[in-house]
Amino acid sequence: MTSTQGWVKRLGFRRWKALHRLAYLAGVLAIFHFVWRFKTALLEPVIAGATLFVLLAIRLIARRATAPRLGAKVSAE
């Protein structure tokens, strides 16, 4: 919901970015909370944790693929 251009403009880029980083943290903390709360039912948090890990790994790989390399020469066209 907050990933639209309108919300980025309303919140400002810095606040929008902070909100999304907090959302990632909330996801991880929710999984830990689920494990601590229901110690016997571990299948659901393991599946949720694996899903979250895969999604965050995909984001990290995509970010690294598009990020400029340190020391890379920039061509002036």
N, CA, C and O atoms as a DFTB+ gen file, in Angstrom:
308 C
 N C O
     1  1       0.815      -1.197       0.000
     2  2       0.000       0.000       0.000
     3  2       0.861       1.266       0.000
     4  3       0.518       2.247      -0.658
     5  1       1.961       1.248       0.723
     6  2       2.794       2.452       0.808
     7  2       3.849       2.513      -0.285
     8  3       4.691       3.411      -0.269
     9  1       3.829       1.593      -1.223
    10  2       4.853       1.571      -2.264
    11  2       4.452       2.330      -3.516
    12  3       5.117       2.195      -4.543
    13  1       3.412       3.108      -3.472
    14  2       3.031       3.898      -4.638
    15  2       3.818       5.198      -4.669
    16  3       4.326       5.649      -3.643
    17  1       3.917       5.788      -5.833
    18  2       4.632       7.057      -5.964
    19  2       3.985       8.155      -5.132
    20  3       4.672       9.030      -4.605
    21  1       2.650       8.105      -5.015
    22  2       1.947       9.104      -4.207
    23  2       2.385       9.076      -2.749
    24  3       2.601      10.124      -2.141
    25  1       2.514       7.877      -2.190
    26  2       2.946       7.770      -0.800
    27  2       4.404       8.160      -0.631
    28  3       4.778       8.737       0.390
    29  1       5.218       7.855      -1.606
    30  2       6.625       8.262      -1.524
    31  2       6.701       9.786      -1.480
    32  3       7.481      10.353      -0.716
    33  1       5.891      10.439      -2.299
    34  2       5.876      11.913      -2.306
    35  2       5.320      12.463      -1.000
    36  3       5.862      13.422      -0.450
    37  1       4.227      11.857      -0.490
    38  2       3.619      12.337       0.756
    39  2       4.557      12.193       1.951
    40  3       4.688      13.106       2.766
    41  1       5.206      11.036       2.040
    42  2       6.071      10.785       3.185
    43  2       7.456      11.392       3.021
    44  3       8.132      11.665       4.013
    45  1       7.876      11.602       1.820
    46  2       9.257      11.988       1.562
    47  2      10.077      10.718       1.476
    48  3       9.777       9.735       2.153
    49  1      11.107      10.731       0.649
    50  2      11.861       9.506       0.400
    51  2      12.499       8.932       1.664
    52  3      12.477       7.718       1.869
    53  1      13.063       9.785       2.507
    54  2      13.744       9.298       3.717
    55  2      12.777       8.600       4.662
    56  3      13.086       7.527       5.182
    57  1      11.611       9.194       4.891
    58  2      10.619       8.575       5.779
    59  2      10.057       7.301       5.169
    60  3       9.834       6.312       5.867
    61  1       9.829       7.334       3.862
    62  2       9.314       6.155       3.172
    63  2      10.302       4.998       3.295
    64  3       9.904       3.867       3.572
    65  1      11.578       5.278       3.092
    66  2      12.610       4.249       3.194
    67  2      12.688       3.702       4.617
    68  3      12.831       2.494       4.806
    69  1      12.596       4.575       5.616
    70  2      12.619       4.135       7.008
    71  2      11.415       3.251       7.323
    72  3      11.543       2.259       8.040
    73  1      10.257       3.603       6.793
    74  2       9.048       2.807       7.000
    75  2       9.232       1.397       6.443
    76  3       8.839       0.425       7.088
    77  1       9.810       1.276       5.280
    78  2      10.011      -0.030       4.682
    79  2      11.052      -0.841       5.431
    80  3      10.912      -2.058       5.550
    81  1      12.077      -0.202       5.931
    82  2      13.060      -0.935       6.737
    83  2      12.433      -1.435       8.031
    84  3      12.742      -2.536       8.485
    85  1      11.556      -0.635       8.628
    86  2      10.852      -1.075       9.830
    87  2       9.907      -2.232       9.522
    88  3       9.699      -3.097      10.374
    89  1       9.339      -2.264       8.335
    90  2       8.459      -3.365       7.952
    91  2       9.237      -4.674       7.870
    92  3       8.722      -5.719       8.265
    93  1      10.463      -4.635       7.367
    94  2      11.292      -5.836       7.327
    95  2      11.596      -6.311       8.748
    96  3      11.501      -7.502       9.044
    97  1      11.954      -5.393       9.605
    98  2      12.233      -5.723      10.999
    99  2      10.994      -6.309      11.672
   100  3      11.099      -7.278      12.424
   101  1       9.833      -5.736      11.412
   102  2       8.590      -6.235      11.998
   103  2       8.317      -7.670      11.558
   104  3       7.842      -8.477      12.357
   105  1       8.605      -7.995      10.320
   106  2       8.409      -9.362       9.837
   107  2       9.288     -10.358      10.576
   108  3       8.828     -11.429      10.972
   109  1      10.537     -10.006      10.756
   110  2      11.467     -10.892      11.472
   111  2      11.040     -11.033      12.932
   112  3      11.021     -12.141      13.467
   113  1      10.700      -9.928      13.574
   114  2      10.279      -9.972      14.976
   115  2       8.974     -10.736      15.152
   116  3       8.786     -11.397      16.173
   117  1       8.077     -10.662      14.187
   118  2       6.821     -11.405      14.264
   119  2       7.075     -12.909      14.253
   120  3       6.400     -13.658      14.959
   121  1       8.035     -13.348      13.464
   122  2       8.361     -14.770      13.425
   123  2       8.952     -15.213      14.766
   124  3       8.577     -16.259      15.295
   125  1       9.874     -14.418      15.314
   126  2      10.426     -14.747      16.630
   127  2       9.327     -14.779      17.694
   128  3       9.310     -15.671      18.542
   129  1       8.430     -13.826      17.652
   130  2       7.324     -13.779      18.606
   131  2       6.454     -15.035      18.488
   132  3       6.048     -15.605      19.501
   133  1       6.176     -15.454      17.284
   134  2       5.351     -16.637      17.073
   135  2       6.023     -17.873      17.680
   136  3       5.365     -18.695      18.319
   137  1       7.337     -17.994      17.475
   138  2       8.070     -19.136      18.025
   139  2       8.039     -19.099      19.549
   140  3       7.809     -20.127      20.186
   141  1       8.269     -17.924      20.141
   142  2       8.276     -17.820      21.603
   143  2       6.890     -18.054      22.196
   144  3       6.771     -18.614      23.286
   145  1       5.857     -17.637      21.497
   146  2       4.491     -17.743      22.009
   147  2       3.964     -19.168      21.908
   148  3       3.367     -19.678      22.856
   149  1       4.181     -19.810      20.773
   150  2       3.677     -21.158      20.534
   151  2       4.855     -22.079      20.285
   152  3       5.205     -22.347      19.136
   153  1       5.462     -22.557      21.338
   154  2       6.692     -23.338      21.214
   155  2       6.467     -24.721      20.603
   156  3       7.414     -25.350      20.132
   157  1       5.211     -25.201      20.607
   158  2       4.962     -26.543      20.088
   159  2       4.655     -26.552      18.591
   160  3       4.934     -27.541      17.913
   161  1       4.093     -25.478      18.074
   162  2       3.720     -25.417      16.656
   163  2       4.810     -24.690      15.889
   164  3       4.717     -23.481      15.675
   165  1       5.833     -25.406      15.476
   166  2       6.980     -24.769      14.827
   167  2       6.927     -24.807      13.308
   168  3       7.728     -24.139      12.655
   169  1       6.015     -25.563      12.731
   170  2       5.985     -25.662      11.272
   171  2       5.629     -24.322      10.630
   172  3       6.279     -23.907       9.670
   173  1       4.617     -23.650      11.140
   174  2       4.212     -22.362      10.556
   175  2       5.313     -21.305      10.620
   176  3       5.600     -20.681       9.599
   177  1       5.948     -21.075      11.785
   178  2       7.003     -20.055      11.783
   179  2       8.217     -20.433      10.947
   180  3       8.895     -19.555      10.414
   181  1       8.499     -21.717      10.825
   182  2       9.624     -22.138       9.973
   183  2       9.299     -21.835       8.512
   184  3      10.156     -21.346       7.776
   185  1       8.076     -22.119       8.091
   186  2       7.666     -21.815       6.712
   187  2       7.664     -20.303       6.487
   188  3       8.157     -19.824       5.466
   189  1       7.109     -19.554       7.444
   190  2       7.081     -18.094       7.315
   191  2       8.492     -17.523       7.303
   192  3       8.791     -16.626       6.514
   193  1       9.357     -18.032       8.165
   194  2      10.740     -17.563       8.207
   195  2      11.488     -17.868       6.928
   196  3      12.243     -17.030       6.434
   197  1      11.286     -19.059       6.386
   198  2      11.942     -19.423       5.126
   199  2      11.441     -18.549       3.985
   200  3      12.219     -18.114       3.136
   201  1      10.140     -18.295       3.971
   202  2       9.566     -17.423       2.930
   203  2      10.133     -16.020       3.031
   204  3      10.529     -15.429       2.026
   205  1      10.173     -15.485       4.252
   206  2      10.722     -14.143       4.457
   207  2      12.190     -14.091       4.062
   208  3      12.631     -13.126       3.438
   209  1      12.947     -15.115       4.417
   210  2      14.359     -15.164       4.065
   211  2      14.549     -15.162       2.554
   212  3      15.393     -14.433       2.033
   213  1      13.769     -15.972       1.853
   214  2      13.888     -16.042       0.385
   215  2      13.537     -14.689      -0.239
   216  3      14.243     -14.216      -1.130
   217  1      12.452     -14.068       0.225
   218  2      12.048     -12.775      -0.344
   219  2      13.086     -11.691      -0.078
   220  3      13.392     -10.896      -0.967
   221  1      13.628     -11.652       1.133
   222  2      14.657     -10.648       1.432
   223  2      15.951     -10.943       0.677
   224  3      16.654     -10.017       0.274
   225  1      16.270     -12.213       0.484
   226  2      17.464     -12.568      -0.290
   227  2      17.308     -12.132      -1.742
   228  3      18.259     -11.635      -2.346
   229  1      16.124     -12.312      -2.302
   230  2      15.878     -11.871      -3.679
   231  2      16.056     -10.362      -3.784
   232  3      16.664      -9.868      -4.734
   233  1      15.522      -9.625      -2.801
   234  2      15.686      -8.160      -2.816
   235  2      17.150      -7.764      -2.713
   236  3      17.596      -6.845      -3.400
   237  1      17.899      -8.452      -1.860
   238  2      19.312      -8.131      -1.679
   239  2      20.103      -8.429      -2.943
   240  3      20.948      -7.631      -3.348
   241  1      19.839      -9.562      -3.565
   242  2      20.539      -9.913      -4.805
   243  2      20.206      -8.923      -5.912
   244  3      21.091      -8.496      -6.653
   245  1      18.930      -8.556      -6.026
   246  2      18.535      -7.585      -7.052
   247  2      19.169      -6.224      -6.794
   248  3      19.573      -5.532      -7.728
   249  1      19.251      -5.851      -5.540
   250  2      19.864      -4.554      -5.197
   251  2      21.342      -4.551      -5.536
   252  3      21.858      -3.573      -6.077
   253  1      22.022      -5.640      -5.218
   254  2      23.456      -5.713      -5.525
   255  2      23.722      -5.756      -7.025
   256  3      24.738      -5.248      -7.498
   257  1      22.811      -6.360      -7.763
   258  2      22.980      -6.459      -9.212
   259  2      22.851      -5.096      -9.879
   260  3      23.487      -4.846     -10.903
   261  1      22.034      -4.210      -9.309
   262  2      21.829      -2.899      -9.913
   263  2      22.690      -1.807      -9.289
   264  3      22.762      -0.699      -9.821
   265  1      23.342      -2.104      -8.171
   266  2      24.163      -1.095      -7.500
   267  2      25.470      -0.894      -8.261
   268  3      26.028      -1.853      -8.794
   269  1      25.961       0.336      -8.315
   270  2      27.239       0.581      -8.982
   271  2      28.381      -0.042      -8.149
   272  3      28.343      -0.036      -6.919
   273  1      29.353      -0.556      -8.825
   274  2      30.496      -1.186      -8.165
   275  2      31.475      -0.103      -7.678
   276  3      31.650       0.933      -8.321
   277  1      32.097      -0.370      -6.537
   278  2      33.119       0.546      -6.042
   279  2      34.321       0.525      -6.973
   280  3      34.789      -0.540      -7.375
   281  1      34.798       1.668      -7.299
   282  2      35.947       1.769      -8.178
   283  2      35.638       1.601      -9.650
   284  3      36.542       1.627     -10.486
   285  1      34.367       1.430      -9.971
   286  2      33.993       1.274     -11.383
   287  2      34.091       2.618     -12.087
   288  3      33.749       3.655     -11.518
   289  1      34.553       2.592     -13.312
   290  2      34.656       3.824     -14.087
   291  2      33.297       4.169     -14.660
   292  3      32.599       3.307     -15.193
   293  1      32.930       5.424     -14.548
   294  2      31.666       5.914     -15.085
   295  2      31.956       6.601     -16.402
   296  3      32.776       7.517     -16.467
   297  1      31.281       6.158     -17.455
   298  2      31.519       6.766     -18.744
   299  2      30.664       8.027     -18.896
   300  3      29.496       8.053     -18.506
   301  1      31.254       9.041     -19.454
   302  2      30.539      10.306     -19.670
   303  2      30.042      10.335     -21.115
   304  3      30.809      10.548     -22.054
   305  1      28.742      10.114     -21.259
   306  2      28.169      10.106     -22.609
   307  2      27.348      11.317     -22.852
   308  3      26.789      11.477     -23.937
